[in-house]
């Protein structure tokens, strides 16, 4: 069995909101397997979160670029917010977003694409900027989206500079309407996505392993009630339906009015929501936390 360390216990507590002793017991019961420990805590009703939430642990900017019915979103990381507010860095991120449009948001192709106005690749220019600014930075990801007719609409939450901020969303609405008529509903849907953090556009888009894992946990919780199998089956069906309503964009309740399903919001506006991209700065990157007290102690000895 893997050694249960304080770092593992802290990681599990951050993921679930469970108490320290419960988190440690969960790790012991599951041989140090963190994911299994999350499920164990949930089965026991001791976890406060349904799934691991990405920690914002890297700085930098998320930026978008739109050209007609095409859009792209990029995330470029830096070490500090100070660099994110540097005008040279901001300009670089916007140029990278513009370049992402030319490769349909493909991250691998974007790294090798020519950076505007230079003889360098995007990755090469970023490396050059590291030398100029004196802080590590990197293109993390990029994604594009498009429709044949309609509009691609962007939204930034916590905007830092032109076309860039901490959370970026682009939505693709297919419609016979002019793009100008879709801007308001597109922005509202993008704001919803920024707040609601859907896992997929529709039920078929969900990772089936995640769905099965959810069913397994819900089944264990239902069996603990001691009810017969036919009642348990109905309980699980109801709870998985609730899971879809919380996780799938088209099934979610629109946060702006609190009553309409998202799929109907788009339909009522004369459009079909075909897709979205949502980037949150640093989502899923764990930042090393420095032990300030230990650092001070080591300096005093030196």
FENCORPE-V613767 format. One record per residue. N is the residue number from 0. PHI is phi in whole degrees, -180 to 180 (NA if undefined). PSI is psi in whole degrees, 0 to 359 (999 if undefined). D_CENTER is the distance of its C-alpha to the mean C-alpha in whole Angstrom. Layout:
BEGIN
{{N & PHI & PSI & D_CENTER} {N & PHI & PSI & D_CENTER}}
END
This chain:
BEGIN
{{0 & NA & 139 & 32} {1 & -65 & 145 & 30} {2 & -67 & 132 & 31} {3 & -87 & 110 & 29} {4 & -100 & 164 & 28} {5 & -62 & 326 & 27} {6 & -65 & 320 & 24} {7 & -65 & 319 & 23} {8 & -63 & 316 & 24} {9 & -64 & 319 & 22} {10 & -59 & 315 & 19} {11 & -67 & 322 & 19} {12 & -65 & 319 & 20} {13 & -64 & 325 & 17} {14 & -76 & 329 & 15} {15 & -121 & 340 & 17} {16 & 78 & 10 & 19} {17 & -74 & 159 & 23} {18 & -69 & 163 & 26} {19 & -61 & 313 & 27} {20 & -68 & 323 & 30} {21 & -65 & 319 & 28} {22 & -64 & 317 & 25} {23 & -65 & 317 & 28} {24 & -64 & 321 & 29} {25 & -62 & 319 & 27} {26 & -67 & 319 & 26} {27 & -63 & 315 & 30} {28 & -65 & 336 & 30} {29 & -116 & 23 & 28} {30 & 62 & 27 & 29} {31 & 85 & 3 & 26} {32 & -79 & 110 & 23} {33 & -65 & 315 & 20} {34 & -62 & 318 & 19} {35 & -66 & 324 & 22} {36 & -66 & 324 & 23} {37 & -61 & 312 & 19} {38 & -63 & 321 & 21} {39 & -62 & 316 & 24} {40 & -65 & 320 & 23} {41 & -66 & 318 & 22} {42 & -60 & 323 & 25} {43 & -82 & 358 & 27} {44 & 75 & 23 & 25} {45 & -104 & 352 & 25} {46 & -96 & 140 & 21} {47 & -98 & 353 & 19} {48 & -123 & 144 & 16} {49 & -76 & 334 & 15} {50 & -157 & 166 & 13} {51 & -62 & 129 & 11} {52 & -100 & 132 & 9} {53 & -65 & 134 & 7} {54 & -91 & 135 & 10} {55 & -76 & 100 & 10} {56 & -124 & 2 & 13} {57 & -130 & 149 & 13} {58 & -102 & 186 & 14} {59 & 126 & 217 & 15} {60 & -148 & 151 & 14} {61 & -107 & 135 & 12} {62 & -138 & 153 & 14} {63 & -121 & 161 & 15} {64 & -141 & 137 & 19} {65 & -127 & 136 & 20} {66 & -139 & 99 & 24} {67 & 63 & 241 & 25} {68 & -101 & 23 & 23} {69 & -119 & 147 & 21} {70 & -148 & 158 & 18} {71 & -144 & 149 & 15} {72 & -128 & 137 & 12} {73 & -131 & 155 & 13} {74 & -126 & 125 & 11} {75 & -121 & 122 & 14} {76 & -95 & 149 & 15} {77 & -138 & 174 & 18} {78 & -80 & 329 & 19} {79 & -136 & 159 & 20} {80 & -66 & 334 & 19} {81 & -59 & 316 & 23} {82 & -70 & 324 & 22} {83 & -60 & 336 & 19} {84 & -97 & 5 & 22} {85 & -80 & 129 & 24} {86 & -63 & 326 & 26} {87 & -65 & 318 & 26} {88 & -65 & 316 & 22} {89 & -60 & 317 & 21} {90 & -63 & 318 & 24} {91 & -61 & 315 & 22} {92 & -64 & 320 & 19} {93 & -64 & 319 & 20} {94 & -64 & 324 & 22} {95 & -67 & 320 & 20} {96 & -63 & 317 & 18} {97 & -61 & 319 & 21} {98 & -67 & 327 & 22} {99 & -60 & 329 & 19} {100 & -61 & 326 & 21} {101 & -75 & 345 & 24} {102 & -120 & 20 & 22} {103 & 57 & 30 & 20} {104 & 78 & 7 & 16} {105 & -70 & 117 & 17} {106 & -63 & 315 & 16} {107 & -62 & 317 & 19} {108 & -68 & 325 & 22} {109 & -64 & 321 & 20} {110 & -59 & 324 & 21} {111 & -95 & 355 & 25} {112 & -71 & 158 & 25} {113 & -73 & 131 & 28} {114 & -77 & 133 & 26} {115 & -51 & 130 & 28} {116 & 76 & 12 & 32} {117 & -135 & 174 & 32} {118 & -102 & 17 & 33} {119 & -105 & 157 & 30} {120 & -77 & 169 & 27} {121 & -59 & 313 & 23} {122 & -63 & 322 & 23} {123 & -65 & 319 & 27} {124 & -68 & 320 & 26} {125 & -60 & 317 & 23} {126 & -62 & 322 & 26} {127 & -65 & 320 & 28} {128 & -66 & 329 & 26} {129 & -60 & 317 & 26} {130 & -67 & 323 & 30} {131 & -73 & 315 & 30} {132 & -87 & 334 & 28} {133 & 82 & 25 & 28} {134 & -142 & 142 & 24} {135 & -66 & 140 & 22} {136 & -153 & 159 & 20} {137 & -162 & 147 & 18} {138 & -73 & 120 & 16} {139 & -92 & 312 & 13} {140 & -161 & 163 & 12} {141 & -153 & 148 & 13} {142 & -152 & 142 & 13} {143 & -117 & 163 & 15} {144 & -153 & 150 & 16} {145 & -157 & 162 & 20} {146 & -137 & 158 & 22} {147 & -72 & 321 & 26} {148 & -147 & 146 & 27} {149 & 125 & 233 & 25} {150 & -158 & 149 & 23} {151 & -113 & 121 & 19} {152 & -119 & 131 & 18} {153 & -99 & 161 & 16} {154 & -152 & 140 & 15} {155 & -120 & 132 & 14} {156 & -105 & 133 & 13} {157 & 60 & 64 & 15} {158 & -69 & 134 & 17} {159 & -105 & 320 & 19} {160 & -150 & 181 & 21} {161 & -55 & 123 & 21} {162 & 63 & 17 & 18} {163 & -147 & 149 & 16} {164 & -171 & 207 & 14} {165 & -94 & 325 & 11} {166 & -129 & 127 & 9} {167 & -124 & 141 & 10} {168 & -136 & 139 & 10} {169 & -128 & 136 & 13} {170 & -120 & 146 & 15} {171 & -112 & 117 & 18} {172 & -112 & 121 & 21} {173 & -95 & 128 & 24} {174 & -166 & 157 & 27} {175 & -83 & 352 & 30} {176 & -73 & 158 & 30} {177 & -68 & 148 & 30} {178 & -56 & 325 & 27} {179 & -64 & 331 & 28} {180 & -78 & 348 & 28} {181 & -105 & 356 & 25} {182 & -63 & 316 & 23} {183 & -68 & 311 & 23} {184 & -67 & 325 & 22} {185 & -62 & 317 & 19} {186 & -65 & 319 & 18} {187 & -64 & 319 & 18} {188 & -66 & 320 & 16} {189 & -65 & 321 & 14} {190 & -62 & 319 & 14} {191 & -60 & 313 & 14} {192 & -63 & 320 & 10} {193 & -60 & 320 & 9} {194 & -82 & 320 & 11} {195 & -88 & 343 & 10} {196 & 52 & 55 & 7} {197 & -63 & 152 & 9} {198 & -90 & 338 & 8} {199 & -159 & 161 & 11} {200 & -69 & 314 & 13} {201 & -137 & 176 & 16} {202 & -61 & 319 & 18} {203 & -63 & 336 & 19} {204 & -81 & 351 & 15} {205 & -71 & 145 & 14} {206 & -64 & 119 & 15} {207 & -65 & 334 & 18} {208 & -67 & 322 & 18} {209 & -67 & 318 & 16} {210 & -63 & 315 & 18} {211 & -64 & 320 & 21} {212 & -63 & 320 & 20} {213 & -65 & 317 & 19} {214 & -62 & 320 & 23} {215 & -63 & 316 & 24} {216 & -65 & 315 & 23} {217 & -64 & 323 & 24} {218 & -65 & 317 & 28} {219 & -63 & 319 & 28} {220 & -64 & 318 & 28} {221 & -67 & 320 & 30} {222 & -63 & 329 & 33} {223 & -64 & 342 & 33} {224 & -77 & 345 & 34} {225 & 80 & 9 & 37} {226 & -79 & 159 & 37} {227 & -67 & 162 & 39} {228 & -59 & 320 & 37} {229 & -67 & 327 & 37} {230 & -73 & 321 & 36} {231 & -60 & 317 & 33} {232 & -60 & 318 & 32} {233 & -68 & 323 & 32} {234 & -63 & 316 & 30} {235 & -66 & 319 & 27} {236 & -59 & 315 & 27} {237 & -65 & 320 & 26} {238 & -74 & 326 & 24} {239 & -72 & 328 & 22} {240 & -62 & 320 & 22} {241 & -65 & 322 & 21} {242 & -61 & 316 & 18} {243 & -62 & 318 & 17} {244 & -65 & 334 & 18} {245 & -89 & 331 & 15} {246 & -105 & 334 & 12} {247 & -101 & 125 & 14} {248 & -55 & 308 & 13} {249 & -66 & 339 & 17} {250 & -95 & 350 & 18} {251 & -72 & 154 & 17} {252 & -84 & 130 & 19} {253 & -59 & 121 & 19} {254 & -67 & 339 & 18} {255 & -77 & 324 & 21} {256 & -111 & 347 & 23} {257 & 72 & 13 & 23} {258 & -144 & 333 & 24} {259 & -93 & 139 & 24} {260 & -71 & 147 & 21} {261 & -57 & 318 & 19} {262 & -61 & 329 & 21} {263 & -80 & 333 & 24} {264 & -62 & 313 & 23} {265 & -66 & 316 & 22} {266 & -61 & 317 & 26} {267 & -65 & 338 & 27} {268 & -91 & 4 & 27} {269 & 79 & 32 & 28} {270 & -143 & 165 & 25} {271 & -118 & 128 & 23} {272 & -79 & 106 & 19} {273 & -91 & 338 & 19} {274 & 177 & 172 & 15} {275 & -156 & 160 & 12} {276 & -132 & 133 & 9} {277 & -131 & 120 & 6} {278 & -117 & 129 & 5} {279 & -114 & 127 & 5} {280 & -53 & 124 & 8} {281 & 75 & 6 & 9} {282 & -59 & 122 & 5} {283 & 87 & 356 & 8} {284 & -97 & 124 & 11} {285 & -94 & 125 & 13} {286 & -93 & 135 & 16} {287 & -67 & 130 & 20} {288 & -96 & 125 & 21} {289 & -81 & 139 & 25} {290 & -86 & 96 & 28} {291 & -63 & 320 & 30} {292 & -63 & 318 & 33} {293 & -66 & 323 & 33} {294 & -64 & 316 & 33} {295 & -62 & 318 & 35} {296 & -64 & 319 & 38} {297 & -67 & 323 & 38} {298 & -66 & 323 & 38} {299 & -68 & 335 & 41} {300 & -84 & 338 & 43} {301 & -82 & 999 & 43}}
END
